[in-house]
Amino acid sequence: MSPAVEDHAEDHAEDRPAGRAVEDHARARVVTDAPLSNPVPVALRYDPADASGTVCFAFPGGNEWNFPRSLLESGLRAPASRGDVSVWPCGRAQTVLEFHSPDGVAVVQFDSSPLVRFLRHTYATDARAAPSPTGSGR
């Protein structure tokens, strides 16, 4: 876990019951050659019961992308890519995600802070769902 995420991993942990799925929301801009683009709502989802550790970015119109949480975390600091998804920082406050499909490529820009907050929530949920190290659950 990166220091930026680790520093706040317990933030709001009490707000989310252990083992419960996380759903946060963010606004993103689809990068096009048009002079202006309207922000689109994106649901950021994580289910701690999913052993693969994937996150889901759900866009309007039913478009969903699933990829490793670790890819999102790595891409906040330096360019990272896996399969059809690439993530990279864009300046100090934004992050770009690029999604490839047979229908084309979508490039989407986010403010980084909602993505970091989402990662903190996912790690906090994992920490609360983890069994006690002593093995004695209350």
C-alpha positions as CSV (number, residue, x, y, z in Angstrom):
1,M,0.0,0.0,0.0
2,S,1.4,3.4,-0.9
3,P,2.2,6.0,1.8
4,A,-0.5,8.3,0.5
5,V,-3.1,5.5,0.9
6,E,-1.6,4.0,4.0
7,D,-1.6,7.3,6.0
8,H,-5.4,7.4,5.9
9,A,-6.3,3.7,5.6
10,E,-8.4,3.9,8.8
11,D,-10.3,7.1,7.8
12,H,-14.0,6.4,7.8
13,A,-13.4,2.7,8.6
14,E,-16.1,2.9,11.3
15,D,-18.5,4.1,8.7
16,R,-18.3,0.9,6.7
17,P,-19.2,-2.5,8.2
18,A,-16.6,-5.2,7.9
19,G,-16.5,-7.1,4.7
20,R,-19.1,-4.8,3.0
21,A,-18.7,-3.7,-0.6
22,V,-17.4,-0.2,-1.2
23,E,-19.1,2.1,-3.7
24,D,-17.8,5.7,-4.1
25,H,-18.6,8.2,-6.8
26,A,-16.4,10.5,-8.9
27,R,-16.7,12.7,-11.8
28,A,-14.5,12.2,-14.9
29,R,-13.9,13.9,-18.2
30,V,-13.8,11.9,-21.4
31,V,-10.8,13.2,-23.3
32,T,-11.7,14.1,-26.9
33,D,-10.6,16.6,-29.5
34,A,-13.7,18.7,-28.7
35,P,-13.0,22.1,-27.0
36,L,-15.1,21.3,-24.0
37,S,-16.4,18.1,-22.4
38,N,-19.0,17.6,-19.7
39,P,-18.1,15.6,-16.6
40,V,-19.6,12.2,-16.4
41,P,-20.5,10.4,-13.1
42,V,-18.5,7.2,-12.4
43,A,-19.3,4.6,-9.7
44,L,-16.1,3.2,-8.2
45,R,-16.8,-0.2,-6.7
46,Y,-14.8,-2.8,-4.7
47,D,-16.1,-6.0,-3.2
48,P,-13.8,-7.5,-0.5
49,A,-15.4,-10.9,-1.0
50,D,-13.9,-11.0,-4.6
51,A,-10.5,-12.7,-4.0
52,S,-9.1,-11.3,-7.2
53,G,-8.8,-7.8,-5.7
54,T,-10.4,-6.0,-8.6
55,V,-12.0,-2.7,-8.7
56,C,-14.9,-1.8,-11.0
57,F,-15.4,1.6,-12.7
58,A,-19.0,1.9,-13.9
59,F,-19.7,4.6,-16.5
60,P,-23.1,5.7,-17.7
61,G,-24.7,3.5,-20.3
62,G,-23.7,0.3,-18.6
63,N,-20.0,0.5,-19.5
64,E,-18.0,-1.2,-16.8
65,W,-14.3,-1.8,-16.5
66,N,-12.8,-4.3,-14.0
67,F,-9.1,-4.2,-13.3
68,P,-6.7,-4.9,-10.4
69,R,-6.8,-2.5,-7.5
70,S,-3.0,-2.6,-7.5
71,L,-3.0,-1.2,-11.0
72,L,-5.0,1.8,-9.9
73,E,-2.7,2.4,-6.9
74,S,0.5,2.1,-9.0
75,G,-0.9,4.3,-11.7
76,L,-1.5,7.2,-9.3
77,R,2.3,7.4,-8.9
78,A,3.8,6.4,-12.2
79,P,2.5,5.0,-15.6
80,A,1.2,1.5,-15.2
81,S,-0.6,-0.8,-17.6
82,R,-2.2,-4.3,-17.5
83,G,-4.1,-5.8,-20.3
84,D,-6.6,-3.3,-21.8
85,V,-6.2,-0.7,-19.0
86,S,-3.5,1.9,-18.5
87,V,-3.3,4.4,-15.7
88,W,-0.9,7.3,-15.2
89,P,-0.6,10.5,-13.2
90,C,-1.3,13.8,-15.1
91,G,0.4,16.6,-13.2
92,R,0.1,16.7,-9.4
93,A,-3.7,16.5,-9.1
94,Q,-5.1,14.4,-11.9
95,T,-5.0,10.8,-13.1
96,V,-5.7,9.5,-16.6
97,L,-7.2,6.0,-17.3
98,E,-7.1,4.6,-20.8
99,F,-9.5,1.7,-21.7
100,H,-9.0,-0.4,-24.9
101,S,-11.8,-2.5,-26.4
102,P,-12.6,-3.9,-29.9
103,D,-14.8,-0.8,-30.3
104,G,-12.0,1.7,-29.7
105,V,-10.1,3.5,-27.0
106,A,-11.6,5.7,-24.2
107,V,-9.3,8.1,-22.4
108,V,-10.8,9.5,-19.1
109,Q,-9.3,12.0,-16.7
110,F,-10.1,12.1,-13.0
111,D,-9.1,14.4,-10.1
112,S,-6.8,12.1,-8.2
113,S,-8.3,12.8,-4.7
114,P,-11.5,10.8,-5.2
115,L,-9.4,7.9,-6.5
116,V,-7.1,8.0,-3.4
117,R,-10.1,8.3,-1.1
118,F,-11.7,5.2,-2.9
119,L,-8.5,3.2,-2.4
120,R,-8.4,4.2,1.3
121,H,-12.0,3.0,1.7
122,T,-11.1,-0.3,0.0
123,Y,-8.1,-0.9,2.3
124,A,-10.1,0.1,5.4
125,T,-12.8,-2.4,4.5
126,D,-10.2,-5.1,4.0
127,A,-8.6,-4.3,7.3
128,R,-11.9,-4.5,9.2
129,A,-12.8,-7.8,7.5
130,A,-9.5,-9.4,8.2
131,P,-9.5,-12.1,11.0
132,S,-7.9,-11.1,14.3
133,P,-4.1,-11.9,14.3
134,T,-4.6,-13.7,17.6
135,G,-7.3,-15.9,16.1
136,S,-9.8,-15.0,18.8
137,G,-12.8,-13.3,17.3
138,R,-15.1,-11.5,19.7
